[in-house]
Amino acid sequence: MLCSIYKTNKKEGMYLFISRRDDFSQVPETLMGMFGQPKLVVTMNLTETRSLAFADSKLVLEDLTTKGFYLQMPPPPVDHLVEYKAWRDSNK
């Protein structure tokens, strides 16, 4: 399935996938209001086997088919202190 991916300047790592370039008619107005001005990143052919950095391609395709869009949220922040403590405790 051909899809277009947009980013926002409001939150780093947040992306909006839609099935038709510049057609945001399936995206709820409240989401578009929170997303802000979308900026096209790429248009690509998405398949179930295609690897995406922070999303499951099967889930993205399912949402594109059923809802008409997919919103990718940024990954949660990494707590380096917790990682360090776990590393320290495992190396005692």
N, C-alpha and C positions, 0 to 999 in steps of 0.2 A: 504494500500500500504506500502510495506517495503521501508524504506528510511534510508540513512546514513547522519549523521550530523557532520560537520567539523567546527572547530574554526581556527582562525588565530592568530598569535602572533603580527600582525601589528595593530589591532584595537580591543580593548576589547568590547565584546558584539556583534561582527560580526560573523555570522554563515552561512555556505553554506550547503543547503540540496540538496542531489542528490538521484536519484532513485536506483542506483546500486553502491555498495561499491567500492571505488577507481576508478570509471569510470567517469572522468571529461571531456569526449569527447563532451558533450553538452554545457559545460561552455565556453564562449568566452575567447580567449587567453588573451585579455586585462584585463578581470576581474580576471583571474587566476594570471596574473602578479601583479595586485594590491592586491590581496588576500594573496599572498605569499604561503609558504609551509603549506598545510592543515594538521590539526591534528584531527584524528577521535575522536569524543566525544562519540557518541552512534549510534547504529543501532536500529531502532524501527519500529513497525507497526503503521503507522499514519492513523487515520480515521478522518472523518469530526467531530466526537463528541469528539475527543481527545483534551484536553486542553493543549495549549502551552503557555509559559510564555510571550513572546513578539510578537507572530504572530498568525494570524487567520488560523486555520488548513485547512479550506476550500480553502483559497487563496493559501496556500502552496501546497495542493494537485492539485489545478488547474494549478499552475506554473510547478509543477513536470510533469504533464501530457502533457502540451502544449510546455513548453520550455526545460524540462529535468533537471531543477534546480530551486532553490529558494534562494535568498540572503536575509538574515535577517540582517538589519542594527541595530546598537545599539539605544536604546531610547535616545531622546534628553536630554541634561543635565537639571536638575531641578534648577531653579533660586530661591534660598531660600529667597532672599531679597524680591522678588515679593510676594512670599507666606506669608512672615512675614507681609508685608504691608497690604495685603488683610485681613489677620487675625486680625491685629491691628485695621483696619478700621471697621471691622465687630463687634468688641468688644467695640466700643466707646459708 
